[in-house]
Structure formats: C-alpha cells, structure tokens
C-alpha cells in the first residue's frame, strides 16, 4: 500500500509531492547557495533526493535549474522538462529528459503528469536558445497544480477543475519582483480562479542575496502572511497553509 498523500515545501520552488505512492520533486535546488543567493532555513532532508519517480522542471532560470542539485539526484533520473530545453539537459549529461509542451501528458508511476501554460520568461541558456516556461498538473487520487513561476493569466479559471492542491509562487529571491511573477495579491487572485481545496505558497522565504537580510529582511518573512490574508478576502472558499522550508502538509 502507498503511504499518505503529502506535499513537503523543500524551499523556493522545490516541493516533494507524494501521491499514490509516486514521488515527484519540482525545480530542485538542494544546495546552500546558488551564485549570489544564499539559502535561509534548514538544509533539505537527505531523503528528499531518494527514490524519486521523476523530476519536474518548469523553466531554465538558475533558481529553478541548479545543475549541481540535479547531479546529486543522478543523471539517469527521469525528468519532464519544458519545450526547447532537451538539448541543454543532454549537453550536461542527463539521459532521461523528456520535453512536455502544454497539453501533453506522460504517465509517471500511478500519476498522469500534464504540462500547462505559464506566463513567464523561459530562461535562455546555452544549448537552449528559445525555451518555454510551463506548469504541471498531477492527476491521480489527488489533483495537484504546480505553477512553477508565472504571472496571472485569464486561462487560470479553467485550467484545472477539482484541484486538491495548488502550489502557487508568491515572490522571488530578492527585495522586489519584476514582471512575469505573482506577488501575494496576484497569487490570491490565482487561488480564487483555480479554487483548489488547499493552496500552499511557494517561491519565497528561502533564497536571498548574500548579506541583504541584515538590511531588508521583510521579503523573507512577510509574503506568506500577506498571501494568506489576501486569500481570505479574495478566495474564502480556499484553505491556505503557509509552510516553512522542510514542513509538510497532508492532502487528505
């Protein structure tokens, strides 16, 4: 028998989703530092990287594709990646990366994984000059939406009916965010449009420029509280749970 269905907020856009006995890890960043960004909160638990059925990659920005973290998972780990990015992963030695365009699906364990639209820059890298950004729907006993990184778009209202969980980005990695991102209010609007049973904010409170916490620590603390407050106003039908890195929630 499979264990309980859970989601663990590893930090930033990295979430371990366990549904129907299938283990999926999103946008893995497992190190203490990515370039000038340092990790706040505890290090990921060692078991986060174990016995994975697949890795989901939403786009190629470096805070979502961290090559040392992916190498830790193993170059043969199955990966579902956005259109235009397979050459990048092949060049770096990953042998099981499959592109998934919006509307396309693959079976992973007991789940069906479907790529969906995201309104965000795809993150150009060498060997991937024109990649796209995507989100993912996971379908099984529970239905989970991982938005990756995106701005609000009108199609959200019909994107995924009868969701159990929406993993919604609410910030970024610095003191401000630019276009192509959801802020706490935008994420609350997305929660209202998607109407999941439960919304968990991600992409906040983990990565921050070195030394800046002493000067401006608010973005490491306040976005989660702001999202929960705005969601109570704009999406009262949706339960929200603000998790710290390393915390889990049941999907039952």
C-alpha positions, 0 to 999 in steps of 0.5 A: 500500500502507498503511504499518505498523500503529502506535499513537503515545501523543500524551499523556493520552488522545490516541493516533494509531492507524494501521491499514490505512492509516486514521488515527484520533486519540482525545480530542485535546488538542494544546495546552500547557495546558488551564485549570489543567493544564499539559502535561509532555513534548514538544509533539505532532508537527505531523503528528499533526493531518494527514490524519486519517480521523476523530476519536474522542471518548469523553466531554465532560470538558475533558481529553478535549474541548479545543475549541481542539485540535479547531479546529486539526484543522478543523471539517469533520473527521469525528468519532464522538462519544458519545450526547447530545453532537451538539448541543454539537459543532454549537453550536461549529461542527463539521459532521461529528459523528456520535453512536455509542451502544454497539453501533453501528458506522460504517465509517471508511476500511478500519476498522469503528469500534464504540462500547462501554460505559464506566463513567464520568461523561459530562461535562455541558456546555452544549448537552449536558445528559445525555451518555454516556461510551463506548469504541471498538473498531477492527476491521480487520487489527488489533483495537484497544480504546480505553477512553477513561476508565472504571472496571472493569466485569464486561462487560470479559471479553467485550467484545472477543475477539482484541484486538491492542491495548488502550489502557487509562487508568491515572490522571488529571491530578492527585495522586489519582483519584476514582471512575469511573477505573482506577488501575494495579491496576484497569487490570491487572485490565482487561488480564487480562479483555480479554487483548489481545496488547499493552496500552499505558497511557494517561491519565497522565504528561502533564497536571498542575496548574500548579506541583504537580510541584515538590511531588508529582511521583510521579503523573507518573512512577510509574503506568506502572511500577506498571501494568506490574508489576501486569500481570505478576502479574495478566495474564502472558499480556499484553505491556505497553509503557509509552510516553512522550508522542510514542513509538510502538509497532508492532502487528505 
